């Protein structure tokens, strides 16, 4: 979201659990020229009560567990396969992360154009 629309939106990223940033994520983002090396995994609670005009969720688990966010006016949701649940070789996992990345990017472009 930040890569596509950082000039239009102030973007913060959080999940339902802080599990660390997977190396596959760094790989597939670097393929697009996105340096995510300084990013960290955090929960929405760790954002310090940050208010938000909108919340974007990309899995049903996040939609169900996402706490009330102060100031939220709108929620955008689409369920995507979570590649972190996949067992397999590094190549298979990276391919799955790449597929999810591309699907999310396509959805974001269509939703926030």
KOLGU-4560 file (N, C-alpha, C; in nm, 3 decimals, padded with zeros to 5 digits):
<recs>
<n_xx: 00.084 n_yy: -00.119 n_zz: 00.000 ca_xx: 00.000 ca_yy: 00.000 ca_zz: 00.000 c_xx: 00.088 c_yy: 00.125 c_zz: 00.000 mol: A seq: 1 type: UNK>
<n_xx: 00.189 n_yy: 00.124 n_zz: 00.085 ca_xx: 00.279 ca_yy: 00.240 ca_zz: 00.092 c_xx: 00.351 c_yy: 00.258 c_zz: -00.041 mol: A seq: 2 type: UNK>
<n_xx: 00.395 n_yy: 00.149 n_zz: -00.102 ca_xx: 00.466 ca_yy: 00.156 ca_zz: -00.229 c_xx: 00.378 c_yy: 00.215 c_zz: -00.339 mol: A seq: 3 type: UNK>
<n_xx: 00.252 n_yy: 00.175 n_zz: -00.341 ca_xx: 00.161 ca_yy: 00.220 ca_zz: -00.447 c_xx: 00.102 c_yy: 00.358 c_zz: -00.420 mol: A seq: 4 type: UNK>
<n_xx: 00.067 n_yy: 00.385 n_zz: -00.294 ca_xx: -00.011 ca_yy: 00.504 ca_zz: -00.264 c_xx: 00.045 c_yy: 00.588 c_zz: -00.149 mol: A seq: 5 type: UNK>
<n_xx: 00.173 n_yy: 00.573 n_zz: -00.121 ca_xx: 00.234 ca_yy: 00.648 ca_zz: -00.012 c_xx: 00.229 c_yy: 00.799 c_zz: -00.031 mol: A seq: 6 type: UNK>
<n_xx: 00.211 n_yy: 00.844 n_zz: -00.154 ca_xx: 00.198 ca_yy: 00.987 ca_zz: -00.180 c_xx: 00.058 c_yy: 01.038 c_zz: -00.149 mol: A seq: 7 type: UNK>
<n_xx: -00.038 n_yy: 00.947 n_zz: -00.133 ca_xx: -00.177 ca_yy: 00.985 ca_zz: -00.105 c_xx: -00.223 c_yy: 00.950 c_zz: 00.036 mol: A seq: 8 type: UNK>
<n_xx: -00.161 n_yy: 00.847 n_zz: 00.095 ca_xx: -00.204 ca_yy: 00.798 ca_zz: 00.225 c_xx: -00.084 c_yy: 00.783 c_zz: 00.318 mol: A seq: 9 type: UNK>
<n_xx: -00.107 n_yy: 00.808 n_zz: 00.446 ca_xx: -00.008 ca_yy: 00.773 ca_zz: 00.547 c_xx: -00.041 c_yy: 00.629 c_zz: 00.587 mol: A seq: 10 type: UNK>
<n_xx: 00.052 n_yy: 00.538 n_zz: 00.563 ca_xx: 00.025 ca_yy: 00.395 ca_zz: 00.576 c_xx: 00.100 c_yy: 00.336 c_zz: 00.694 mol: A seq: 11 type: UNK>
<n_xx: 00.028 n_yy: 00.259 n_zz: 00.774 ca_xx: 00.087 ca_yy: 00.185 ca_zz: 00.885 c_xx: 00.048 c_yy: 00.039 c_zz: 00.867 mol: A seq: 12 type: UNK>
<n_xx: 00.139 n_yy: -00.050 n_zz: 00.899 ca_xx: 00.114 ca_yy: -00.192 ca_zz: 00.880 c_xx: 00.122 c_yy: -00.265 c_zz: 01.013 mol: A seq: 13 type: UNK>
<n_xx: 00.025 n_yy: -00.352 n_zz: 01.036 ca_xx: 00.023 ca_yy: -00.434 ca_zz: 01.157 c_xx: -00.057 c_yy: -00.559 c_zz: 01.130 mol: A seq: 14 type: UNK>
<n_xx: -00.039 n_yy: -00.658 n_zz: 01.215 ca_xx: -00.111 ca_yy: -00.783 ca_zz: 01.200 c_xx: -00.178 c_yy: -00.821 c_zz: 01.331 mol: A seq: 15 type: UNK>
<n_xx: -00.237 n_yy: -00.938 n_zz: 01.332 ca_xx: -00.303 ca_yy: -00.987 ca_zz: 01.453 c_xx: -00.201 c_yy: -01.044 c_zz: 01.551 mol: A seq: 16 type: UNK>
<n_xx: -00.084 n_yy: -01.084 n_zz: 01.499 ca_xx: 00.026 ca_yy: -01.135 ca_zz: 01.582 c_xx: 00.157 c_yy: -01.085 c_zz: 01.524 mol: A seq: 17 type: UNK>
<n_xx: 00.253 n_yy: -01.059 n_zz: 01.613 ca_xx: 00.387 ca_yy: -01.021 ca_zz: 01.568 c_xx: 00.470 c_yy: -01.148 c_zz: 01.559 mol: A seq: 18 type: UNK>
<n_xx: 00.503 n_yy: -01.187 n_zz: 01.439 ca_xx: 00.576 ca_yy: -01.313 ca_zz: 01.418 c_xx: 00.712 c_yy: -01.293 c_zz: 01.353 mol: A seq: 19 type: UNK>
<n_xx: 00.748 n_yy: -01.171 n_zz: 01.327 ca_xx: 00.873 ca_yy: -01.144 ca_zz: 01.256 c_xx: 00.847 c_yy: -01.132 c_zz: 01.107 mol: A seq: 20 type: UNK>
<n_xx: 00.939 n_yy: -01.069 n_zz: 01.038 ca_xx: 00.927 ca_yy: -01.052 ca_zz: 00.894 c_xx: 00.995 c_yy: -01.171 c_zz: 00.826 mol: A seq: 21 type: UNK>
<n_xx: 00.918 n_yy: -01.245 n_zz: 00.749 ca_xx: 00.968 ca_yy: -01.365 ca_zz: 00.682 c_xx: 01.068 c_yy: -01.327 c_zz: 00.573 mol: A seq: 22 type: UNK>
<n_xx: 01.175 n_yy: -01.405 n_zz: 00.556 ca_xx: 01.272 ca_yy: -01.376 ca_zz: 00.450 c_xx: 01.208 c_yy: -01.379 c_zz: 00.311 mol: A seq: 23 type: UNK>
<n_xx: 01.105 n_yy: -01.462 n_zz: 00.293 ca_xx: 01.037 ca_yy: -01.467 ca_zz: 00.163 c_xx: 00.970 c_yy: -01.334 c_zz: 00.131 mol: A seq: 24 type: UNK>
<n_xx: 00.920 n_yy: -01.267 n_zz: 00.235 ca_xx: 00.857 ca_yy: -01.135 ca_zz: 00.216 c_xx: 00.961 c_yy: -01.036 c_zz: 00.166 mol: A seq: 25 type: UNK>
<n_xx: 01.076 n_yy: -01.034 n_zz: 00.230 ca_xx: 01.182 ca_yy: -00.943 ca_zz: 00.188 c_xx: 01.222 c_yy: -00.970 c_zz: 00.044 mol: A seq: 26 type: UNK>
<n_xx: 01.233 n_yy: -01.097 n_zz: 00.007 ca_xx: 01.271 ca_yy: -01.134 ca_zz: -00.130 c_xx: 01.171 c_yy: -01.084 c_zz: -00.232 mol: A seq: 27 type: UNK>
<n_xx: 01.042 n_yy: -01.111 n_zz: -00.209 ca_xx: 00.942 ca_yy: -01.074 ca_zz: -00.312 c_xx: 00.919 c_yy: -00.923 c_zz: -00.317 mol: A seq: 28 type: UNK>
<n_xx: 00.942 n_yy: -00.853 n_zz: -00.207 ca_xx: 00.931 ca_yy: -00.707 ca_zz: -00.212 c_xx: 01.051 c_yy: -00.646 c_zz: -00.281 mol: A seq: 29 type: UNK>
<n_xx: 01.170 n_yy: -00.700 n_zz: -00.256 ca_xx: 01.290 ca_yy: -00.652 ca_zz: -00.323 c_xx: 01.280 c_yy: -00.668 c_zz: -00.474 mol: A seq: 30 type: UNK>
<n_xx: 01.208 n_yy: -00.770 n_zz: -00.521 ca_xx: 01.188 ca_yy: -00.789 ca_zz: -00.664 c_xx: 01.118 c_yy: -00.670 c_zz: -00.728 mol: A seq: 31 type: UNK>
<n_xx: 01.041 n_yy: -00.596 n_zz: -00.648 ca_xx: 00.971 ca_yy: -00.477 ca_zz: -00.698 c_xx: 01.045 c_yy: -00.349 c_zz: -00.666 mol: A seq: 32 type: UNK>
<n_xx: 01.165 n_yy: -00.363 n_zz: -00.609 ca_xx: 01.242 ca_yy: -00.245 ca_zz: -00.572 c_xx: 01.200 c_yy: -00.187 c_zz: -00.438 mol: A seq: 33 type: UNK>
<n_xx: 01.132 n_yy: -00.265 n_zz: -00.356 ca_xx: 01.087 ca_yy: -00.218 ca_zz: -00.225 c_xx: 01.183 c_yy: -00.270 c_zz: -00.120 mol: A seq: 34 type: UNK>
<n_xx: 01.247 n_yy: -00.178 n_zz: -00.048 ca_xx: 01.339 ca_yy: -00.217 ca_zz: 00.058 c_xx: 01.260 c_yy: -00.224 c_zz: 00.189 mol: A seq: 35 type: UNK>
<n_xx: 01.230 n_yy: -00.345 n_zz: 00.232 ca_xx: 01.154 ca_yy: -00.364 ca_zz: 00.356 c_xx: 01.244 c_yy: -00.409 c_zz: 00.470 mol: A seq: 36 type: UNK>
<n_xx: 01.375 n_yy: -00.397 n_zz: 00.451 ca_xx: 01.471 ca_yy: -00.443 ca_zz: 00.550 c_xx: 01.455 c_yy: -00.378 c_zz: 00.686 mol: A seq: 37 type: UNK>
<n_xx: 01.408 n_yy: -00.254 n_zz: 00.691 ca_xx: 01.391 ca_yy: -00.183 ca_zz: 00.818 c_xx: 01.257 c_yy: -00.205 c_zz: 00.882 mol: A seq: 38 type: UNK>
<n_xx: 01.172 n_yy: -00.284 n_zz: 00.820 ca_xx: 01.038 ca_yy: -00.308 ca_zz: 00.872 c_xx: 01.042 c_yy: -00.411 c_zz: 00.984 mol: A seq: 39 type: UNK>
<n_xx: 00.943 n_yy: -00.402 n_zz: 01.072 ca_xx: 00.932 ca_yy: -00.500 ca_zz: 01.179 c_xx: 00.788 c_yy: -00.549 c_zz: 01.187 mol: A seq: 40 type: UNK>
<n_xx: 00.773 n_yy: -00.666 n_zz: 01.242 ca_xx: 00.641 ca_yy: -00.724 ca_zz: 01.262 c_xx: 00.582 c_yy: -00.667 c_zz: 01.390 mol: A seq: 41 type: UNK>
<n_xx: 00.458 n_yy: -00.620 n_zz: 01.383 ca_xx: 00.393 ca_yy: -00.563 ca_zz: 01.501 c_xx: 00.242 c_yy: -00.586 c_zz: 01.497 mol: A seq: 42 type: UNK>
<n_xx: 00.180 n_yy: -00.574 n_zz: 01.612 ca_xx: 00.035 ca_yy: -00.586 ca_zz: 01.619 c_xx: -00.025 c_yy: -00.446 c_zz: 01.617 mol: A seq: 43 type: UNK>
<n_xx: -00.154 n_yy: -00.441 n_zz: 01.591 ca_xx: -00.221 ca_yy: -00.311 ca_zz: 01.588 c_xx: -00.215 c_yy: -00.243 c_zz: 01.724 mol: A seq: 44 type: UNK>
<n_xx: -00.211 n_yy: -00.321 n_zz: 01.831 ca_xx: -00.198 ca_yy: -00.263 ca_zz: 01.965 c_xx: -00.066 c_yy: -00.190 c_zz: 01.982 mol: A seq: 45 type: UNK>
<n_xx: 00.036 n_yy: -00.235 n_zz: 01.913 ca_xx: 00.168 ca_yy: -00.174 ca_zz: 01.922 c_xx: 00.176 c_yy: -00.040 c_zz: 01.848 mol: A seq: 46 type: UNK>
<n_xx: 00.074 n_yy: -00.005 n_zz: 01.772 ca_xx: 00.074 ca_yy: 00.123 ca_zz: 01.703 c_xx: 00.032 c_yy: 00.237 c_zz: 01.797 mol: A seq: 47 type: UNK>
<n_xx: 00.004 n_yy: 00.205 n_zz: 01.922 ca_xx: -00.021 ca_yy: 00.307 ca_zz: 02.023 c_xx: -00.153 c_yy: 00.380 c_zz: 02.012 mol: A seq: 48 type: UNK>
<n_xx: -00.259 n_yy: 00.310 n_zz: 01.979 ca_xx: -00.390 ca_yy: 00.376 ca_zz: 01.973 c_xx: -00.403 c_yy: 00.471 c_zz: 01.856 mol: A seq: 49 type: UNK>
<n_xx: -00.324 n_yy: 00.451 n_zz: 01.757 ca_xx: -00.325 ca_yy: 00.535 ca_zz: 01.639 c_xx: -00.464 c_yy: 00.537 c_zz: 01.576 mol: A seq: 50 type: UNK>
<n_xx: -00.516 n_yy: 00.653 n_zz: 01.549 ca_xx: -00.644 ca_yy: 00.663 ca_zz: 01.480 c_xx: -00.625 c_yy: 00.642 c_zz: 01.331 mol: A seq: 51 type: UNK>
<n_xx: -00.729 n_yy: 00.598 n_zz: 01.263 ca_xx: -00.718 ca_yy: 00.573 ca_zz: 01.120 c_xx: -00.850 c_yy: 00.604 c_zz: 01.052 mol: A seq: 52 type: UNK>
<n_xx: -00.841 n_yy: 00.664 n_zz: 00.935 ca_xx: -00.962 ca_yy: 00.688 ca_zz: 00.857 c_xx: -01.014 c_yy: 00.560 c_zz: 00.796 mol: A seq: 53 type: UNK>
<n_xx: -00.923 n_yy: 00.471 n_zz: 00.759 ca_xx: -00.966 ca_yy: 00.344 ca_zz: 00.704 c_xx: -00.872 c_yy: 00.234 c_zz: 00.748 mol: A seq: 54 type: UNK>
<n_xx: -00.925 n_yy: 00.113 n_zz: 00.745 ca_xx: -00.848 ca_yy: -00.006 ca_zz: 00.779 c_xx: -00.860 c_yy: -00.101 c_zz: 00.661 mol: A seq: 55 type: UNK>
<n_xx: -00.747 n_yy: -00.159 n_zz: 00.621 ca_xx: -00.744 ca_yy: -00.254 ca_zz: 00.511 c_xx: -00.703 c_yy: -00.389 c_zz: 00.570 mol: A seq: 56 type: UNK>
<n_xx: -00.786 n_yy: -00.490 n_zz: 00.550 ca_xx: -00.752 ca_yy: -00.625 ca_zz: 00.595 c_xx: -00.743 c_yy: -00.716 c_zz: 00.473 mol: A seq: 57 type: UNK>
<n_xx: -00.645 n_yy: -00.808 n_zz: 00.477 ca_xx: -00.622 ca_yy: -00.894 ca_zz: 00.361 c_xx: -00.637 c_yy: -01.042 c_zz: 00.395 mol: A seq: 58 type: UNK>
<n_xx: -00.698 n_yy: -01.071 n_zz: 00.509 ca_xx: -00.734 ca_yy: -01.210 ca_zz: 00.540 c_xx: -00.853 c_yy: -01.208 c_zz: 00.636 mol: A seq: 59 type: UNK>
<n_xx: -00.933 n_yy: -01.313 n_zz: 00.629 ca_xx: -01.053 ca_yy: -01.320 ca_zz: 00.712 c_xx: -01.019 c_yy: -01.318 c_zz: 00.860 mol: A seq: 60 type: UNK>
<n_xx: -00.908 n_yy: -01.381 n_zz: 00.898 ca_xx: -00.867 ca_yy: -01.382 ca_zz: 01.038 c_xx: -00.845 c_yy: -01.240 c_zz: 01.089 mol: A seq: 61 type: UNK>
<n_xx: -00.779 n_yy: -01.156 n_zz: 01.011 ca_xx: -00.755 ca_yy: -01.017 ca_zz: 01.051 c_xx: -00.888 c_yy: -00.941 c_zz: 01.060 mol: A seq: 62 type: UNK>
<n_xx: -00.976 n_yy: -00.964 n_zz: 00.966 ca_xx: -01.106 ca_yy: -00.894 ca_zz: 00.970 c_xx: -01.182 c_yy: -00.929 c_zz: 01.097 mol: A seq: 63 type: UNK>
<n_xx: -01.178 n_yy: -01.055 n_zz: 01.136 ca_xx: -01.250 ca_yy: -01.099 ca_zz: 01.256 c_xx: -01.184 c_yy: -01.051 c_zz: 01.384 mol: A seq: 64 type: UNK>
<n_xx: -01.052 n_yy: -01.042 n_zz: 01.386 ca_xx: -00.980 ca_yy: -01.008 ca_zz: 01.509 c_xx: -00.942 c_yy: -00.861 c_zz: 01.519 mol: A seq: 65 type: UNK>
<n_xx: -00.958 n_yy: -00.786 n_zz: 01.413 ca_xx: -00.916 ca_yy: -00.647 ca_zz: 01.413 c_xx: -00.997 c_yy: -00.569 c_zz: 01.515 mol: A seq: 66 type: UNK>
<n_xx: -00.930 n_yy: -00.512 n_zz: 01.614 ca_xx: -01.001 ca_yy: -00.436 ca_zz: 01.716 c_xx: -01.055 c_yy: -00.305 c_zz: 01.658 mol: A seq: 67 type: UNK>
<n_xx: -01.142 n_yy: -00.245 n_zz: 01.733 ca_xx: -01.194 ca_yy: -00.115 ca_zz: 01.693 c_xx: -01.077 c_yy: -00.017 c_zz: 01.682 mol: A seq: 68 type: UNK>
<n_xx: -01.068 n_yy: 00.052 n_zz: 01.573 ca_xx: -00.963 ca_yy: 00.150 ca_zz: 01.552 c_xx: -01.027 c_yy: 00.288 c_zz: 01.560 mol: A seq: 69 type: UNK>
<n_xx: -00.976 n_yy: 00.370 n_zz: 01.650 ca_xx: -01.032 ca_yy: 00.503 ca_zz: 01.669 c_xx: -01.031 c_yy: 00.582 c_zz: 01.539 mol: A seq: 70 type: UNK>
<n_xx: -01.142 n_yy: 00.643 n_zz: 01.509 ca_xx: -01.153 ca_yy: 00.727 ca_zz: 01.392 c_xx: -01.182 c_yy: 00.653 c_zz: 01.263 mol: A seq: 71 type: UNK>
<n_xx: -01.187 n_yy: 00.522 n_zz: 01.268 ca_xx: -01.208 ca_yy: 00.444 ca_zz: 01.146 c_xx: -01.341 c_yy: 00.482 c_zz: 01.083 mol: A seq: 72 type: UNK>
<n_xx: -01.335 n_yy: 00.522 n_zz: 00.960 ca_xx: -01.455 ca_yy: 00.557 ca_zz: 00.886 c_xx: -01.494 c_yy: 00.450 c_zz: 00.787 mol: A seq: 73 type: UNK>
<n_xx: -01.395 n_yy: 00.373 n_zz: 00.742 ca_xx: -01.421 ca_yy: 00.277 ca_zz: 00.636 c_xx: -01.327 c_yy: 00.158 c_zz: 00.650 mol: A seq: 74 type: UNK>
<n_xx: -01.378 n_yy: 00.040 n_zz: 00.616 ca_xx: -01.296 ca_yy: -00.080 ca_zz: 00.615 c_xx: -01.299 c_yy: -00.139 c_zz: 00.475 mol: A seq: 75 type: UNK>
<n_xx: -01.182 n_yy: -00.178 n_zz: 00.426 ca_xx: -01.169 ca_yy: -00.245 ca_zz: 00.298 c_xx: -01.117 c_yy: -00.384 c_zz: 00.328 mol: A seq: 76 type: UNK>
<n_xx: -01.181 n_yy: -00.484 n_zz: 00.271 ca_xx: -01.141 ca_yy: -00.621 ca_zz: 00.302 c_xx: -01.144 c_yy: -00.708 c_zz: 00.177 mol: A seq: 77 type: UNK>
<n_xx: -01.042 n_yy: -00.794 n_zz: 00.169 ca_xx: -01.038 ca_yy: -00.900 ca_zz: 00.069 c_xx: -00.957 c_yy: -01.014 c_zz: 00.130 mol: A seq: 78 type: UNK>
<n_xx: -01.008 n_yy: -01.133 n_zz: 00.123 ca_xx: -00.937 ca_yy: -01.247 ca_zz: 00.179 c_xx: -00.841 c_yy: -01.304 c_zz: 00.075 mol: A seq: 79 type: UNK>
<n_xx: -00.715 n_yy: -01.315 n_zz: 00.114 ca_xx: -00.612 ca_yy: -01.375 ca_zz: 00.030 c_xx: -00.552 c_yy: -01.494 c_zz: 00.104 mol: A seq: 80 type: UNK>
<n_xx: -00.500 n_yy: -01.590 n_zz: 00.030 ca_xx: -00.429 ca_yy: -01.702 ca_zz: 00.089 c_xx: -00.309 c_yy: -01.650 c_zz: 00.167 mol: A seq: 81 type: UNK>
<n_xx: -00.288 n_yy: -01.703 n_zz: 00.287 ca_xx: -00.175 ca_yy: -01.665 ca_zz: 00.370 c_xx: -00.059 c_yy: -01.760 c_zz: 00.341 mol: A seq: 82 type: UNK>
<n_xx: 00.040 n_yy: -01.716 n_zz: 00.264 ca_xx: 00.149 ca_yy: -01.806 ca_zz: 00.227 c_xx: 00.236 c_yy: -01.849 c_zz: 00.345 mol: A seq: 83 type: UNK>
<n_xx: 00.226 n_yy: -01.781 n_zz: 00.457 ca_xx: 00.307 ca_yy: -01.821 ca_zz: 00.573 c_xx: 00.259 c_yy: -01.954 c_zz: 00.631 mol: A seq: 84 type: UNK>
<n_xx: 00.142 n_yy: -02.000 n_zz: 00.590 ca_xx: 00.089 ca_yy: -02.128 ca_zz: 00.639 c_xx: 00.139 c_yy: -02.246 c_zz: 00.556 mol: A seq: 85 type: UNK>
<n_xx: 00.209 n_yy: -02.217 n_zz: 00.448 ca_xx: 00.254 ca_yy: -02.320 ca_zz: 00.355 c_xx: 00.385 c_yy: -02.384 c_zz: 00.400 mol: A seq: 86 type: UNK>
<n_xx: 00.387 n_yy: -02.517 n_zz: 00.402 ca_xx: 00.512 ca_yy: -02.590 ca_zz: 00.420 c_xx: 00.566 c_yy: -02.620 c_zz: 00.281 mol: A seq: 87 type: UNK>
<n_xx: 00.692 n_yy: -02.638 n_zz: 00.271 ca_xx: 00.751 ca_yy: -02.672 ca_zz: 00.142 c_xx: 00.892 c_yy: -02.620 c_zz: 00.135 mol: A seq: 88 type: UNK>
<n_xx: 00.948 n_yy: -02.629 n_zz: 00.017 ca_xx: 01.084 ca_yy: -02.581 ca_zz: -00.005 c_xx: 01.084 c_yy: -02.429 c_zz: -00.006 mol: A seq: 89 type: UNK>
<n_xx: 01.202 n_yy: -02.371 n_zz: 00.006 ca_xx: 01.215 ca_yy: -02.226 ca_zz: -00.001 c_xx: 01.159 c_yy: -02.174 c_zz: -00.133 mol: A seq: 90 type: UNK>
<n_xx: 01.187 n_yy: -02.244 n_zz: -00.242 ca_xx: 01.137 ca_yy: -02.203 ca_zz: -00.373 c_xx: 00.984 c_yy: -02.205 c_zz: -00.377 mol: A seq: 91 type: UNK>
<n_xx: 00.923 n_yy: -02.310 n_zz: -00.322 ca_xx: 00.776 ca_yy: -02.320 ca_zz: -00.320 c_xx: 00.715 c_yy: -02.210 c_zz: -00.233 mol: A seq: 92 type: UNK>
<n_xx: 00.775 n_yy: -02.184 n_zz: -00.119 ca_xx: 00.724 ca_yy: -02.080 ca_zz: -00.030 c_xx: 00.739 c_yy: -01.942 c_zz: -00.095 mol: A seq: 93 type: UNK>
<n_xx: 00.853 n_yy: -01.916 n_zz: -00.157 ca_xx: 00.874 ca_yy: -01.787 ca_zz: -00.223 c_xx: 00.776 c_yy: -01.768 c_zz: -00.337 mol: A seq: 94 type: UNK>
<n_xx: 00.749 n_yy: -01.873 n_zz: -00.412 ca_xx: 00.650 ca_yy: -01.866 ca_zz: -00.520 c_xx: 00.512 c_yy: -01.832 c_zz: -00.465 mol: A seq: 95 type: UNK>
<n_xx: 00.476 n_yy: -01.890 n_zz: -00.352 ca_xx: 00.346 ca_yy: -01.862 ca_zz: -00.290 c_xx: 00.339 c_yy: -01.717 c_zz: -00.241 mol: A seq: 96 type: UNK>
<n_xx: 00.447 n_yy: -01.668 n_zz: -00.182 ca_xx: 00.450 ca_yy: -01.528 ca_zz: -00.137 c_xx: 00.441 c_yy: -01.433 c_zz: -00.256 mol: A seq: 97 type: UNK>
<n_xx: 00.507 n_yy: -01.467 n_zz: -00.365 ca_xx: 00.503 ca_yy: -01.385 ca_zz: -00.486 c_xx: 00.360 c_yy: -01.380 c_zz: -00.541 mol: A seq: 98 type: UNK>
<n_xx: 00.292 n_yy: -01.494 n_zz: -00.544 ca_xx: 00.155 ca_yy: -01.499 ca_zz: -00.594 c_xx: 00.063 c_yy: -01.413 c_zz: -00.508 mol: A seq: 99 type: UNK>
<n_xx: 00.075 n_yy: -01.426 n_zz: -00.376 ca_xx: -00.007 ca_yy: -01.344 ca_zz: -00.287 c_xx: 00.025 c_yy: -01.196 c_zz: -00.303 mol: A seq: 100 type: UNK>
<n_xx: 00.154 n_yy: -01.163 n_zz: -00.314 ca_xx: 00.194 ca_yy: -01.023 ca_zz: -00.336 c_xx: 00.126 c_yy: -00.967 c_zz: -00.460 mol: A seq: 101 type: UNK>
<n_xx: 00.131 n_yy: -01.042 n_zz: -00.570 ca_xx: 00.074 ca_yy: -00.994 ca_zz: -00.696 c_xx: -00.077 c_yy: -00.979 c_zz: -00.687 mol: A seq: 102 type: UNK>
<n_xx: -00.143 n_yy: -01.073 n_zz: -00.622 ca_xx: -00.289 ca_yy: -01.065 ca_zz: -00.607 c_xx: -00.327 c_yy: -00.945 c_zz: -00.521 mol: A seq: 103 type: UNK>
<n_xx: -00.254 n_yy: -00.923 n_zz: -00.413 ca_xx: -00.284 ca_yy: -00.808 ca_zz: -00.326 c_xx: -00.258 c_yy: -00.677 c_zz: -00.401 mol: A seq: 104 type: UNK>
<n_xx: -00.149 n_yy: -00.669 n_zz: -00.474 ca_xx: -00.118 ca_yy: -00.547 ca_zz: -00.550 c_xx: -00.228 c_yy: -00.517 c_zz: -00.652 mol: A seq: 105 type: UNK>
<n_xx: -00.275 n_yy: -00.620 n_zz: -00.722 ca_xx: -00.381 ca_yy: -00.601 ca_zz: -00.820 c_xx: -00.508 c_yy: -00.550 c_zz: -00.752 mol: A seq: 106 type: UNK>
<n_xx: -00.543 n_yy: -00.608 n_zz: -00.638 ca_xx: -00.662 ca_yy: -00.566 ca_zz: -00.565 c_xx: -00.647 c_yy: -00.423 c_zz: -00.514 mol: A seq: 107 type: UNK>
<n_xx: -00.532 n_yy: -00.389 n_zz: -00.459 ca_xx: -00.510 ca_yy: -00.254 ca_zz: -00.408 c_xx: -00.523 c_yy: -00.150 c_zz: -00.521 mol: A seq: 108 type: UNK>
<n_xx: -00.464 n_yy: -00.180 n_zz: -00.635 ca_xx: -00.471 ca_yy: -00.087 ca_zz: -00.749 c_xx: -00.616 c_yy: -00.066 c_zz: -00.792 mol: A seq: 109 type: UNK>
<n_xx: -00.695 n_yy: -00.172 n_zz: -00.794 ca_xx: -00.835 ca_yy: -00.160 ca_zz: -00.835 c_xx: -00.919 c_yy: -00.089 c_zz: -00.729 mol: A seq: 110 type: UNK>
<n_xx: -00.886 n_yy: -00.110 n_zz: -00.603 ca_xx: -00.965 ca_yy: -00.056 ca_zz: -00.493 c_xx: -00.935 c_yy: 00.091 c_zz: -00.466 mol: A seq: 111 type: UNK>
<n_xx: -00.810 n_yy: 00.130 n_zz: -00.475 ca_xx: -00.769 ca_yy: 00.266 ca_zz: -00.435 c_xx: -00.723 c_yy: 00.355 c_zz: -00.550 mol: A seq: 112 type: UNK>
<n_xx: -00.750 n_yy: 00.318 n_zz: -00.671 ca_xx: -00.706 ca_yy: 00.399 ca_zz: -00.787 c_xx: -00.749 c_yy: 00.541 c_zz: -00.784 mol: A seq: 113 type: UNK>
</recs>
